[in-house]
Amino acid sequence: MIRLARQADADAGRIAHGLVKYDAHILLAALLELGLLVANAADPSGVRADAQQAIESLLDRILCDAEARDAQTLAGIGENAAEAGGPPQSRSAR
């Protein structure tokens, strides 16, 4: 579902098509991590409200930042990621 939502954002020009799967993985990881925080919290309902606010804020920033970028720049980023076989690996992933 996350990937489909990000694909819709790409189709609307809000993110580069080449970054959809990476974006979806990042968002899924953030949601899973927040779920763990809620599940292990002494006050799950309070933490849940904070976690919901945090993810909504993150999504707002992601979408606003993407809309503010030039469409040509977004296309170039996506093409570079696709040509390289994905985003650059961190040193720990090598």
C-alpha positions, 0 to 999 in steps of 0.5 A: 500500500505504501508503494502504491501511494508513493507511486501515485505521488510519482505519477502526480510529479511529487517524487521521482519515479526512480525513487518510489521503491526506496521511499516506500521502504524508508516509510515502512521502516519508520512505521515499523519503528514507531509501532515498536515504540508504541508496543513497548511503551509504558503509556501506549496511548500517549506514545501512539498519539505522539507517533501519529503526529510524528509520522504525519509531520514527516509525510508533510515535510516529505511532500512539501519538500518534493513539491518545492523541487524542480521537476527536472531535478527530480527526474534526474535523481530518479534516473541516476538511482536507476542507472546505478542500480539503486541509491549509494550504499552506506559504508556499513552496508558495503 
